[in-house]
Amino acid sequence: MEKANNQVTVDTYIASEPKAVREILEQMRATIKAAAPEAEEVISYGMPAYKYHGALVYFAAHTHHCGFYPGNSETITSTFAKELAGLDVSKGTIRFPFDKPIPFNLIKKIVVARVKQNEAKAAEKAAVKNVKKIK
């Protein structure tokens, strides 16, 4: 994988993949950015990641699938259970096979849900912090 200024970037990560996979990763990236425009794009654990009030989502190319990592959230898997049916889903991971259409609309919905979760957590932390200041 090519490095820019000794740092792997999302651009270099995507560029290191074969053309067909690159196209899927670029669409994954665009979908996430559209759903969470304020999220910071970084490389974390060697893969593209998005942070917004903490970790939001990650994705990675594998041999036969694109891994999507919305975190270990039962809320996500239960909220989207119907749409996730038939996909390879495990704790904190959704695998989208390269030989099938990627459900980008579902990815967008999951990212929007994760944004709301992280905003709620941030608001809760801020409220607790304010209560501690008052005491």
Short mmCIF file of the C-alpha atoms (twelve columns), coordinates in Angstrom:
data_MODEL
# 
_entry.id   MODEL 
# 
loop_
_atom_site.group_PDB 
_atom_site.id 
_atom_site.type_symbol 
_atom_site.label_atom_id 
_atom_site.label_alt_id 
_atom_site.label_comp_id 
_atom_site.label_asym_id 
_atom_site.label_seq_id 
_atom_site.Cartn_x 
_atom_site.Cartn_y 
_atom_site.Cartn_z 
_atom_site.pdbx_PDB_model_num 
ATOM 1   C CA . MET A 1   0.000   0.000   0.000   1 
ATOM 2   C CA . GLU A 2   1.371   3.386   -0.997  1 
ATOM 3   C CA . LYS A 3   1.966   5.918   1.776   1 
ATOM 4   C CA . ALA A 4   1.761   9.704   1.566   1 
ATOM 5   C CA . ASN A 5   4.108   11.508  3.941   1 
ATOM 6   C CA . ASN A 6   4.615   8.175   5.699   1 
ATOM 7   C CA . GLN A 7   0.871   8.076   6.408   1 
ATOM 8   C CA . VAL A 8   -1.684  5.819   4.800   1 
ATOM 9   C CA . THR A 9   -4.645  7.933   3.728   1 
ATOM 10  C CA . VAL A 10  -8.109  6.876   2.641   1 
ATOM 11  C CA . ASP A 11  -7.091  7.878   -0.888  1 
ATOM 12  C CA . THR A 12  -4.024  5.616   -0.850  1 
ATOM 13  C CA . TYR A 13  -5.993  2.813   0.807   1 
ATOM 14  C CA . ILE A 14  -8.604  2.882   -1.956  1 
ATOM 15  C CA . ALA A 15  -5.993  3.354   -4.701  1 
ATOM 16  C CA . SER A 16  -4.235  0.168   -3.597  1 
ATOM 17  C CA . GLU A 17  -7.226  -1.977  -4.560  1 
ATOM 18  C CA . PRO A 18  -8.155  -3.403  -7.998  1 
ATOM 19  C CA . LYS A 19  -10.347 -1.140  -10.160 1 
ATOM 20  C CA . ALA A 20  -13.651 -2.958  -9.538  1 
ATOM 21  C CA . VAL A 21  -13.077 -2.890  -5.769  1 
ATOM 22  C CA . ARG A 22  -11.934 0.760   -5.889  1 
ATOM 23  C CA . GLU A 23  -15.255 1.733   -7.459  1 
ATOM 24  C CA . ILE A 24  -17.179 0.041   -4.643  1 
ATOM 25  C CA . LEU A 25  -14.949 1.622   -1.975  1 
ATOM 26  C CA . GLU A 26  -15.339 5.076   -3.524  1 
ATOM 27  C CA . GLN A 27  -19.111 4.659   -3.494  1 
ATOM 28  C CA . MET A 28  -18.952 3.427   0.117   1 
ATOM 29  C CA . ARG A 29  -16.884 6.492   1.017   1 
ATOM 30  C CA . ALA A 30  -19.279 8.869   -0.779  1 
ATOM 31  C CA . THR A 31  -22.284 7.249   0.905   1 
ATOM 32  C CA . ILE A 32  -20.761 7.651   4.370   1 
ATOM 33  C CA . LYS A 33  -19.687 11.250  3.710   1 
ATOM 34  C CA . ALA A 34  -23.177 12.143  2.441   1 
ATOM 35  C CA . ALA A 35  -24.808 10.605  5.523   1 
ATOM 36  C CA . ALA A 36  -22.316 12.130  7.979   1 
ATOM 37  C CA . PRO A 37  -20.834 15.254  6.376   1 
ATOM 38  C CA . GLU A 38  -19.360 16.475  9.668   1 
ATOM 39  C CA . ALA A 39  -17.510 13.215  10.339  1 
ATOM 40  C CA . GLU A 40  -13.725 13.234  10.267  1 
ATOM 41  C CA . GLU A 41  -12.214 10.778  7.807   1 
ATOM 42  C CA . VAL A 42  -9.171  8.915   9.157   1 
ATOM 43  C CA . ILE A 43  -7.313  5.640   8.914   1 
ATOM 44  C CA . SER A 44  -7.766  3.598   12.070  1 
ATOM 45  C CA . TYR A 45  -6.810  -0.045  12.578  1 
ATOM 46  C CA . GLY A 46  -5.439  0.106   9.028   1 
ATOM 47  C CA . MET A 47  -8.776  0.892   7.384   1 
ATOM 48  C CA . PRO A 48  -10.900 3.918   6.483   1 
ATOM 49  C CA . ALA A 49  -12.776 5.161   9.511   1 
ATOM 50  C CA . TYR A 50  -15.111 8.019   10.336  1 
ATOM 51  C CA . LYS A 51  -15.270 9.796   13.666  1 
ATOM 52  C CA . TYR A 52  -18.073 11.972  14.922  1 
ATOM 53  C CA . HIS A 53  -18.397 12.326  18.687  1 
ATOM 54  C CA . GLY A 54  -16.308 9.160   18.835  1 
ATOM 55  C CA . ALA A 55  -15.937 6.248   16.442  1 
ATOM 56  C CA . LEU A 56  -18.742 6.167   13.898  1 
ATOM 57  C CA . VAL A 57  -18.114 3.504   11.210  1 
ATOM 58  C CA . TYR A 58  -15.250 1.749   9.419   1 
ATOM 59  C CA . PHE A 59  -14.972 -0.148  6.152   1 
ATOM 60  C CA . ALA A 60  -12.369 -2.388  4.566   1 
ATOM 61  C CA . ALA A 61  -11.760 -4.386  1.413   1 
ATOM 62  C CA . HIS A 62  -11.228 -8.099  1.769   1 
ATOM 63  C CA . THR A 63  -10.699 -10.817 -0.814  1 
ATOM 64  C CA . HIS A 64  -14.354 -11.524 -1.557  1 
ATOM 65  C CA . HIS A 65  -16.260 -8.858  0.330   1 
ATOM 66  C CA . CYS A 66  -16.333 -5.344  1.700   1 
ATOM 67  C CA . GLY A 67  -16.489 -5.315  5.470   1 
ATOM 68  C CA . PHE A 68  -18.608 -2.571  7.042   1 
ATOM 69  C CA . TYR A 69  -18.161 -1.982  10.752  1 
ATOM 70  C CA . PRO A 70  -20.874 0.112   12.440  1 
ATOM 71  C CA . GLY A 71  -19.708 -0.964  15.877  1 
ATOM 72  C CA . ASN A 72  -21.089 -3.517  18.262  1 
ATOM 73  C CA . SER A 73  -24.570 -2.119  18.399  1 
ATOM 74  C CA . GLU A 74  -27.586 -4.321  19.011  1 
ATOM 75  C CA . THR A 75  -29.709 -1.281  18.218  1 
ATOM 76  C CA . ILE A 76  -28.343 -1.234  14.657  1 
ATOM 77  C CA . THR A 77  -28.774 -4.954  14.074  1 
ATOM 78  C CA . SER A 78  -32.272 -5.011  15.584  1 
ATOM 79  C CA . THR A 79  -33.416 -1.776  13.887  1 
ATOM 80  C CA . PHE A 80  -32.301 -2.995  10.473  1 
ATOM 81  C CA . ALA A 81  -32.877 -6.735  11.017  1 
ATOM 82  C CA . LYS A 82  -35.231 -7.065  8.048   1 
ATOM 83  C CA . GLU A 83  -32.826 -5.281  5.675   1 
ATOM 84  C CA . LEU A 84  -29.831 -7.223  7.009   1 
ATOM 85  C CA . ALA A 85  -31.549 -10.587 6.509   1 
ATOM 86  C CA . GLY A 86  -29.614 -12.656 4.020   1 
ATOM 87  C CA . LEU A 87  -26.363 -10.793 4.639   1 
ATOM 88  C CA . ASP A 88  -23.381 -12.152 6.545   1 
ATOM 89  C CA . VAL A 89  -23.679 -10.270 9.843   1 
ATOM 90  C CA . SER A 90  -21.777 -10.880 13.050  1 
ATOM 91  C CA . LYS A 91  -21.001 -8.875  16.155  1 
ATOM 92  C CA . GLY A 92  -20.144 -5.382  14.862  1 
ATOM 93  C CA . THR A 93  -19.567 -6.525  11.256  1 
ATOM 94  C CA . ILE A 94  -21.605 -6.602  8.068   1 
ATOM 95  C CA . ARG A 95  -20.028 -8.312  5.055   1 
ATOM 96  C CA . PHE A 96  -21.119 -7.256  1.572   1 
ATOM 97  C CA . PRO A 97  -19.945 -9.770  -1.066  1 
ATOM 98  C CA . PHE A 98  -18.354 -8.161  -4.121  1 
ATOM 99  C CA . ASP A 99  -20.366 -10.395 -6.444  1 
ATOM 100 C CA . LYS A 100 -23.714 -8.944  -5.285  1 
ATOM 101 C CA . PRO A 101 -25.078 -5.392  -5.404  1 
ATOM 102 C CA . ILE A 102 -24.013 -3.377  -2.353  1 
ATOM 103 C CA . PRO A 103 -27.057 -1.896  -0.547  1 
ATOM 104 C CA . PHE A 104 -25.731 1.673   -0.312  1 
ATOM 105 C CA . ASN A 105 -29.131 2.978   0.811   1 
ATOM 106 C CA . LEU A 106 -28.965 0.635   3.819   1 
ATOM 107 C CA . ILE A 107 -25.420 1.801   4.570   1 
ATOM 108 C CA . LYS A 108 -26.649 5.401   4.510   1 
ATOM 109 C CA . LYS A 109 -29.477 4.569   6.934   1 
ATOM 110 C CA . ILE A 110 -27.061 2.817   9.299   1 
ATOM 111 C CA . VAL A 111 -24.611 5.746   9.236   1 
ATOM 112 C CA . VAL A 112 -27.449 8.209   9.980   1 
ATOM 113 C CA . ALA A 113 -28.539 5.998   12.887  1 
ATOM 114 C CA . ARG A 114 -24.958 5.855   14.210  1 
ATOM 115 C CA . VAL A 115 -24.690 9.676   13.986  1 
ATOM 116 C CA . LYS A 116 -27.836 9.946   16.132  1 
ATOM 117 C CA . GLN A 117 -26.448 7.410   18.625  1 
ATOM 118 C CA . ASN A 118 -23.157 9.287   18.950  1 
ATOM 119 C CA . GLU A 119 -24.915 12.654  19.280  1 
ATOM 120 C CA . ALA A 120 -27.121 11.242  22.047  1 
ATOM 121 C CA . LYS A 121 -24.063 9.845   23.875  1 
ATOM 122 C CA . ALA A 122 -22.260 13.184  23.546  1 
ATOM 123 C CA . ALA A 123 -25.291 15.077  24.873  1 
ATOM 124 C CA . GLU A 124 -25.568 12.653  27.788  1 
ATOM 125 C CA . LYS A 125 -21.876 13.091  28.655  1 
ATOM 126 C CA . ALA A 126 -22.212 16.873  28.455  1 
ATOM 127 C CA . ALA A 127 -25.244 16.792  30.763  1 
ATOM 128 C CA . VAL A 128 -23.401 14.647  33.323  1 
ATOM 129 C CA . LYS A 129 -20.409 16.986  33.136  1 
ATOM 130 C CA . ASN A 130 -22.644 20.018  33.724  1 
ATOM 131 C CA . VAL A 131 -24.304 18.368  36.715  1 
ATOM 132 C CA . LYS A 132 -20.880 17.637  38.235  1 
ATOM 133 C CA . LYS A 133 -19.874 21.287  37.761  1 
ATOM 134 C CA . ILE A 134 -23.001 22.509  39.559  1 
ATOM 135 C CA . LYS A 135 -22.366 20.277  42.604  1 
# 
